[in-house]
Each structure stands twice: as C-alpha cells, then as structure tokens.
C-alpha cells in the first residue's frame, strides 16, 4: 500500500513454511505510522538493497555485511533467515497471499532430515483428494532429491503456476512403502478460522481453529467469540497449532477480543520508534479460555498466545512454540522485486522476549501424541479444573 509500511510477523525459514507449501507466506497490510522517507536509490540492485538495509534494518550492520559484492552475499553474511530478496514472481505471489489466495498444493511443511515433513493440510479442499497426511515426508519433487537441498530451494520446487502438475516422492507416516503421487497446483482461498461447539464433561465449549493472521482474522474471531458468549458457552478453546503468523495488526486485534486492558505487545528496532500496542476495552466479555500451541505456532500466533495468557489468564496447552520474535517489512525495489527485511523485534507484556525461546505451555502434550482429540481432552480438563 502506497505510503504505508508493511509489518509482518511470519516465520518462514529455519524450518517453517507458512503458506501451504507455496513458499510465500507474507502479508503486506500496514500497521502503525507511515514509514520514513525512502532511502536514495542507487543504480544497481546491490546498492539499492544496501541503502534499504542501512535505513531500516533492526540492528547495526557490520562492514563485513555491507562490503559483500552481491545482494546474495550481503544477505548470507547477515545470517537472518527472515530477511531475503523477493524476485518479481515472489513478490507477485506475496500480493496474491495478501488477498487471501495463492497457488499451492494445500499443505504446510517443516524442513526435516531427508525432505519436507507435512504438518497439516487445508480442510475440505474439494478439488483434490486428501493424499498427504500429517507426518508424511516428501523426499523428492519432480525427481529431484531433497536430501541435500536447502529448505528455500525445496519450497521453490513445489511452487508453480496454477493447473500445472508436480510429482512428489512420499514416505508415508504409517511406515508403509514409499510412493510417488502427482498433484495439480491449485489456486487456494486461504481458510481463516474453523469453528464448532464441543460438548464434554457436562459443559459446552466453543472451539476455534485459527489458521493464520490475514486481514480478516480478528473480525472472524470476534464474531465467533461473541456468539459463544451469547450462547453461554462454558469456555472457549483457541487452536493456534500450526499457525505461522501473519499481520502484527491482526495479532493485536485478535488479542483485543479477549484482553480488555493492558499491553498486548511492544516493538523496538534501531530505526523504528518503540511502540506499545494496548488492549482497548473492547473484549467480548469474560470467557474461560484455553490456547492450543505446538512447535509450528509462530510469530503473530505467539503474540496472541502470550497476550492471552498474560492479559486474560488463558491456559496454554501443547508444546513449546517456534520462538520467532521479530517483525518484518516489505520494501519494493526498482525492477519489480522487493526486499523483506527485519525492522524490529517484539516483546510481550512485561518485556518478555519470544525470539529463540518460544512460549512454554502450562499443560504439556507430548510430541508423541499430537492427535486433536488429545489436545481437546487436555483443554477441557484445564477448563473444568480452573
């Protein structure tokens, strides 16, 4: 958006794909004040990227980084998995993701020894059979082994034009023989939230599964939470498992659905003014709350999980979250590409950091038992014991 800085909190590297294996999981809505005037553009792409880094990167840059002869060299020396150059095609996919749709095969993946580990799939995609399952390992893409490929390169192999086929070598999670399957890349309208009422242990609980933090997330969550209050639900279970993040503004707004006062999150960076984002007195009402997390819960999802525990007394159930506590922005480049760079880090209320630490649950669910039924049983037990 012209005249606005895009603030993103999405984990992408170090093992987490956020946009269902397209590899481009960014959002570009704005948050906060308009950016400072753009830095002077140089005649080369390298000079342009260096200028942007000097003006906006969240921590001091060494001469070793800025002295690299190429853009790729600078970014490698930076050693920041969340700062990367987006080609024009990458940037176009980013804009598609902003609209809540993109081309992909409908699964999220983690980088794992030997390939890409499937962690979840989009429910109820009518245009394809459900042939990939949580725990399956993708070992080849169109005949190329993933054993020695980087995570980013593996995702690039999956990405492609709508309607084109991609052949995957898959090692099933159930221990069956390795197989090859062919999927067709589809235009996927990203789901935001899935909801149902659960009856258990004599109570009725609203269950909300939030898949990301696009522009519509808070509006959908608020409407469903209000519905739960009006139906006198005994509690609400907010499922953030596998949620890789999205817009910082939406993380704040979702938190405000439940947290009535106090700091939600604060941000700080070398070139960014320190900001604190507060609850604004618009919470839907007192509703006992459990938040479900796992190791794929990251960024904006960690903002919300932490804010609900600190500000609303929510009980967190699951396993330690991903631990990605930085904020990114998008700077368009001459030639049609863009630079996604880290501009700040975020802290939970009380100046609690998340980066590299994650959020430790109050009630642990072992990695060996990740069935949804187990999480829900633990959640209901926590709600009835509270």
C-alpha positions as CSV (number, residue, x, y, z in Angstrom):
1,X,0.0,0.0,0.0
2,X,1.5,3.3,-1.0
3,X,2.6,5.5,1.8
4,X,2.5,2.7,4.4
5,X,5.0,0.3,5.9
6,X,4.1,-3.3,5.8
7,X,4.6,-5.0,9.2
8,X,4.7,-8.8,9.2
9,X,5.3,-11.4,11.8
10,X,5.6,-14.7,10.0
11,X,8.1,-17.5,10.4
12,X,9.5,-18.7,7.1
13,X,13.0,-20.1,7.4
14,X,14.7,-22.3,9.9
15,X,12.1,-25.0,9.2
16,X,8.6,-23.4,9.0
17,X,6.6,-22.8,5.8
18,X,3.6,-20.6,6.4
19,X,1.6,-20.7,3.2
20,X,0.8,-24.2,2.5
21,X,3.9,-25.1,0.6
22,X,3.9,-22.2,-1.9
23,X,6.9,-20.8,0.0
24,X,5.5,-17.3,0.0
25,X,3.6,-16.6,3.2
26,X,3.8,-12.9,3.6
27,X,1.2,-10.3,4.2
28,X,1.6,-6.6,3.3
29,X,-1.0,-4.7,5.2
30,X,0.2,-1.8,7.2
31,X,0.5,-1.1,11.0
32,X,1.5,2.0,12.8
33,X,2.8,5.3,11.4
34,X,3.8,5.9,7.8
35,X,7.4,5.0,7.1
36,X,10.3,7.4,7.0
37,X,11.1,8.7,3.5
38,X,12.6,6.0,1.3
39,X,16.3,5.9,1.1
40,X,18.0,7.2,-2.0
41,X,18.0,4.6,-4.7
42,X,21.3,3.6,-6.3
43,X,21.9,2.5,-9.9
44,X,22.4,-1.2,-9.0
45,X,20.2,-3.7,-7.2
46,X,23.0,-4.3,-4.7
47,X,23.3,-0.6,-4.0
48,X,19.5,-0.3,-3.5
49,X,19.4,-3.2,-1.1
50,X,22.4,-1.9,0.9
51,X,20.7,1.5,1.2
52,X,17.5,0.0,2.5
53,X,19.3,-2.1,5.0
54,X,21.2,0.9,6.3
55,X,18.0,2.8,6.7
56,X,15.7,0.2,8.2
57,X,17.4,-2.9,9.5
58,X,16.6,-3.5,13.2
59,X,20.2,-3.8,14.4
60,X,23.6,-2.3,13.5
61,X,25.2,-3.6,10.3
62,X,28.9,-4.6,10.1
63,X,31.2,-3.5,7.3
64,X,31.6,-7.2,6.5
65,X,27.9,-7.4,5.6
66,X,27.8,-4.2,3.6
67,X,31.1,-5.0,1.9
68,X,29.7,-8.1,0.1
69,X,29.9,-7.7,-3.7
70,X,26.4,-9.1,-4.4
71,X,22.9,-9.0,-2.9
72,X,23.1,-12.7,-2.1
73,X,26.4,-12.2,-0.4
74,X,25.1,-9.4,1.8
75,X,22.0,-11.4,2.9
76,X,24.1,-14.6,3.6
77,X,26.5,-12.6,5.7
78,X,23.6,-11.0,7.5
79,X,22.6,-14.5,8.7
80,X,19.0,-13.5,9.2
81,X,16.6,-16.2,7.9
82,X,13.7,-13.7,7.7
83,X,15.5,-11.1,5.6
84,X,15.5,-12.1,1.9
85,X,15.3,-10.8,-1.6
86,X,12.0,-11.4,-3.3
87,X,12.1,-11.8,-7.1
88,X,9.3,-10.2,-9.1
89,X,7.5,-13.5,-9.3
90,X,7.9,-14.0,-5.5
91,X,6.6,-10.5,-4.9
92,X,3.5,-11.2,-7.1
93,X,2.8,-14.3,-5.1
94,X,3.1,-12.2,-1.9
95,X,0.4,-9.9,-3.2
96,X,-1.8,-12.8,-4.0
97,X,-1.3,-14.0,-0.4
98,X,-2.3,-10.6,0.8
99,X,-5.7,-11.2,-0.9
100,X,-6.0,-14.5,0.9
101,X,-5.4,-16.7,-2.1
102,X,-2.3,-18.3,-3.7
103,X,-1.3,-21.2,-5.8
104,X,-0.1,-24.4,-4.0
105,X,-0.8,-28.0,-3.1
106,X,-2.6,-27.4,0.2
107,X,-0.2,-28.5,2.9
108,X,2.1,-26.9,5.4
109,X,5.6,-28.4,5.8
110,X,8.7,-28.3,8.1
111,X,12.2,-28.8,7.0
112,X,13.3,-32.3,8.2
113,X,16.2,-34.7,7.5
114,X,15.6,-36.1,4.1
115,X,13.0,-33.7,2.9
116,X,9.8,-31.8,3.9
117,X,7.7,-33.0,6.7
118,X,3.9,-32.5,6.2
119,X,2.4,-30.9,9.3
120,X,-1.1,-30.1,8.3
121,X,-3.4,-29.7,5.3
122,X,-6.2,-27.4,4.4
123,X,-9.5,-29.0,5.3
124,X,-12.3,-29.6,2.8
125,X,-10.5,-28.8,-0.5
126,X,-13.0,-30.3,-2.9
127,X,-10.6,-30.1,-5.9
128,X,-8.2,-32.7,-4.8
129,X,-8.1,-36.0,-2.8
130,X,-6.6,-36.0,0.6
131,X,-3.5,-37.9,-0.3
132,X,-1.0,-36.2,2.0
133,X,-1.2,-36.6,5.8
134,X,0.5,-35.2,8.8
135,X,3.8,-36.9,9.3
136,X,4.3,-37.9,5.7
137,X,7.8,-37.0,4.4
138,X,8.2,-35.5,0.9
139,X,11.6,-36.8,-0.3
140,X,11.6,-35.9,-4.0
141,X,9.9,-33.2,-6.1
142,X,9.7,-33.9,-9.9
143,X,12.5,-36.5,-9.5
144,X,14.9,-34.1,-7.6
145,X,16.0,-35.5,-4.2
146,X,15.5,-33.1,-1.3
147,X,18.2,-34.8,0.8
148,X,20.8,-32.1,0.2
149,X,18.6,-29.2,-0.9
150,X,18.0,-26.1,1.2
151,X,14.6,-25.5,2.6
152,X,14.0,-22.5,0.4
153,X,15.0,-24.4,-2.7
154,X,12.7,-27.3,-1.9
155,X,9.8,-24.8,-1.5
156,X,10.7,-23.2,-4.8
157,X,10.4,-26.6,-6.5
158,X,6.8,-27.0,-5.2
159,X,5.7,-23.5,-6.2
160,X,4.4,-23.1,-9.7
161,X,1.6,-21.9,-12.0
162,X,-2.0,-22.9,-11.3
163,X,-3.0,-26.0,-13.2
164,X,0.5,-27.5,-13.6
165,X,1.3,-30.9,-12.1
166,X,4.0,-31.7,-9.6
167,X,5.2,-35.2,-8.8
168,X,6.2,-36.0,-5.2
169,X,8.1,-38.9,-3.7
170,X,6.5,-39.6,-0.4
171,X,7.4,-41.7,2.6
172,X,4.1,-42.3,4.5
173,X,3.8,-41.6,8.2
174,X,2.3,-45.0,8.8
175,X,5.5,-46.8,7.8
176,X,4.2,-48.0,4.5
177,X,6.3,-48.3,1.3
178,X,7.5,-45.1,-0.3
179,X,5.3,-44.0,-3.2
180,X,5.0,-41.3,-5.9
181,X,2.0,-39.1,-6.3
182,X,1.1,-36.4,-8.7
183,X,-0.8,-33.4,-7.5
184,X,-2.0,-30.4,-9.5
185,X,-1.3,-26.9,-8.2
186,X,-4.5,-25.1,-7.4
187,X,-5.5,-21.6,-6.6
188,X,-6.3,-21.9,-2.9
189,X,-8.5,-19.5,-1.0
190,X,-6.8,-19.5,2.4
191,X,-9.1,-20.6,5.3
192,X,-9.1,-18.2,8.2
193,X,-11.0,-20.0,11.0
194,X,-12.9,-23.2,11.6
195,X,-15.4,-23.4,14.4
196,X,-17.6,-25.9,16.2
197,X,-19.2,-26.4,19.6
198,X,-17.9,-29.2,21.8
199,X,-19.9,-31.0,24.5
200,X,-17.7,-32.7,27.1
201,X,-17.6,-33.4,30.8
202,X,-21.0,-31.8,31.3
203,X,-20.0,-28.5,29.6
204,X,-20.2,-26.8,26.2
205,X,-17.1,-25.2,24.7
206,X,-16.6,-23.1,21.6
207,X,-13.7,-24.4,19.5
208,X,-11.9,-22.0,17.1
209,X,-9.1,-23.2,14.9
210,X,-7.3,-20.1,13.5
211,X,-5.0,-20.9,10.5
212,X,-3.2,-17.6,10.1
213,X,-3.5,-13.8,10.7
214,X,-4.6,-12.3,7.4
215,X,-6.6,-9.1,7.3
216,X,-9.9,-10.7,8.2
217,X,-8.8,-12.8,11.2
218,X,-9.8,-10.5,14.0
219,X,-13.3,-9.8,12.6
220,X,-14.0,-13.5,12.2
221,X,-12.7,-14.4,15.7
222,X,-14.7,-11.6,17.3
223,X,-17.9,-12.7,15.7
224,X,-17.5,-16.3,16.8
225,X,-16.4,-15.3,20.3
226,X,-19.5,-13.1,20.7
227,X,-21.6,-16.0,19.5
228,X,-20.0,-18.2,22.2
229,X,-20.8,-15.6,24.9
230,X,-24.4,-15.2,23.7
231,X,-24.9,-19.0,23.8
232,X,-23.5,-19.1,27.4
233,X,-20.6,-21.4,26.5
234,X,-18.6,-22.7,29.4
235,X,-15.4,-21.7,27.8
236,X,-13.5,-21.2,24.5
237,X,-10.6,-23.2,23.0
238,X,-8.5,-21.2,20.6
239,X,-6.4,-23.6,18.5
240,X,-3.2,-22.0,17.2
241,X,-1.4,-25.2,16.3
242,X,0.4,-24.9,13.0
243,X,-0.4,-21.2,12.8
244,X,2.7,-19.5,11.3
245,X,1.7,-15.9,11.9
246,X,0.8,-13.0,9.6
247,X,-0.1,-9.4,10.3
248,X,1.0,-7.9,13.5
249,X,-2.0,-5.6,13.4
250,X,-4.3,-8.7,13.4
251,X,-2.4,-10.4,16.2
252,X,-3.1,-7.3,18.3
253,X,-6.8,-7.1,17.2
254,X,-7.4,-10.8,17.9
255,X,-5.9,-10.4,21.4
256,X,-8.2,-7.4,22.0
257,X,-11.2,-9.8,21.5
258,X,-10.3,-11.4,24.9
259,X,-7.9,-9.0,26.7
260,X,-9.7,-5.9,28.0
261,X,-6.8,-3.7,29.2
262,X,-3.0,-3.6,29.4
263,X,-0.2,-4.0,26.9
264,X,-0.7,-6.6,24.2
265,X,2.8,-6.4,22.7
266,X,5.6,-3.9,22.1
267,X,8.1,-3.5,19.3
268,X,11.6,-2.0,19.2
269,X,14.2,-1.6,16.5
270,X,17.3,0.5,15.6
271,X,15.4,2.7,13.1
272,X,11.8,2.2,14.3
273,X,10.2,4.1,17.1
274,X,9.5,1.9,20.1
275,X,5.8,1.2,20.2
276,X,3.4,-0.4,22.7
277,X,0.1,-1.8,21.5
278,X,-2.7,-1.8,24.1
279,X,-6.0,-3.5,24.7
280,X,-8.7,-1.0,24.1
281,X,-11.6,-2.1,26.3
282,X,-13.5,-4.0,23.5
283,X,-13.2,-7.5,24.9
284,X,-16.3,-9.6,24.3
285,X,-16.7,-10.5,28.0
286,X,-15.3,-12.9,30.5
287,X,-14.9,-16.3,28.9
288,X,-12.7,-19.1,30.3
289,X,-10.0,-19.6,27.7
290,X,-7.5,-22.3,26.6
291,X,-5.0,-21.7,23.8
292,X,-3.5,-24.7,22.0
293,X,0.0,-24.4,20.6
294,X,2.7,-26.6,19.1
295,X,6.2,-26.2,17.7
296,X,4.7,-24.8,14.5
297,X,2.9,-22.0,16.4
298,X,5.0,-18.9,15.5
299,X,5.3,-15.1,15.2
300,X,1.9,-13.4,15.3
301,X,0.4,-16.6,16.8
302,X,3.0,-16.3,19.6
303,X,2.0,-12.7,20.1
304,X,-1.6,-13.7,20.6
305,X,-0.9,-16.8,22.7
306,X,1.4,-14.8,25.0
307,X,-1.0,-11.8,25.3
308,X,-4.0,-14.1,26.2
309,X,-2.0,-15.8,28.9
310,X,-0.6,-12.7,30.4
311,X,-3.6,-10.4,29.9
312,X,-6.5,-12.8,30.2
313,X,-5.3,-15.6,32.3
314,X,-5.7,-18.1,29.4
315,X,-4.3,-21.6,30.0
316,X,-1.8,-22.6,27.3
317,X,-1.8,-26.3,26.3
318,X,0.6,-28.1,24.0
319,X,4.3,-27.9,23.4
320,X,6.8,-25.1,23.3
321,X,6.1,-22.8,20.3
322,X,8.5,-21.9,17.5
323,X,10.2,-18.9,19.0
324,X,10.2,-16.3,16.3
325,X,10.1,-12.8,17.8
326,X,11.0,-10.4,15.1
327,X,8.9,-8.1,12.8
328,X,9.5,-7.8,9.1
329,X,8.6,-5.1,6.5
330,X,8.4,-5.2,2.7
331,X,10.3,-2.6,0.6
332,X,9.6,-2.6,-3.1
333,X,12.6,-2.4,-5.4
334,X,13.2,-1.0,-8.8
335,X,12.7,-3.7,-11.3
336,X,9.6,-5.3,-9.7
337,X,11.2,-7.3,-6.9
338,X,11.2,-6.5,-3.2
339,X,13.3,-6.8,0.0
340,X,11.7,-8.3,3.0
341,X,13.7,-7.3,6.0
342,X,13.6,-7.4,9.8
343,X,12.9,-4.0,11.2
344,X,12.1,-4.7,14.8
345,X,11.7,-7.3,17.5
346,X,8.6,-7.8,19.6
347,X,8.2,-8.3,23.3
348,X,5.2,-9.5,25.3
349,X,3.8,-7.5,28.2
350,X,6.4,-7.2,30.9
351,X,9.1,-7.1,28.2
352,X,9.1,-10.8,27.9
353,X,11.0,-11.9,24.7
354,X,9.9,-14.7,22.4
355,X,12.7,-14.9,19.9
356,X,14.7,-18.1,20.3
357,X,12.7,-19.0,23.4
358,X,9.1,-19.6,22.3
359,X,6.2,-19.9,24.7
360,X,6.3,-22.8,27.2
361,X,2.8,-24.3,27.8
362,X,1.1,-24.6,31.2
363,X,-0.1,-28.1,30.3
364,X,2.3,-30.2,28.2
365,X,1.2,-32.5,25.4
366,X,4.0,-34.9,24.3
367,X,5.2,-34.8,20.7
368,X,4.4,-38.5,20.5
369,X,0.7,-37.8,20.8
370,X,-0.4,-35.0,18.6
371,X,-4.0,-36.1,18.0
372,X,-6.5,-33.3,18.1
373,X,-8.6,-35.4,20.4
374,X,-5.7,-35.5,22.9
375,X,-5.3,-31.7,22.8
376,X,-9.1,-31.2,23.2
377,X,-9.3,-33.6,26.2
378,X,-6.4,-31.7,27.9
379,X,-8.1,-28.4,27.1
380,X,-11.4,-29.4,28.6
381,X,-9.7,-30.8,31.7
382,X,-7.9,-27.5,32.2
383,X,-11.1,-25.5,31.8
384,X,-13.0,-27.7,34.2
385,X,-10.2,-27.5,36.8
386,X,-9.8,-23.8,36.6
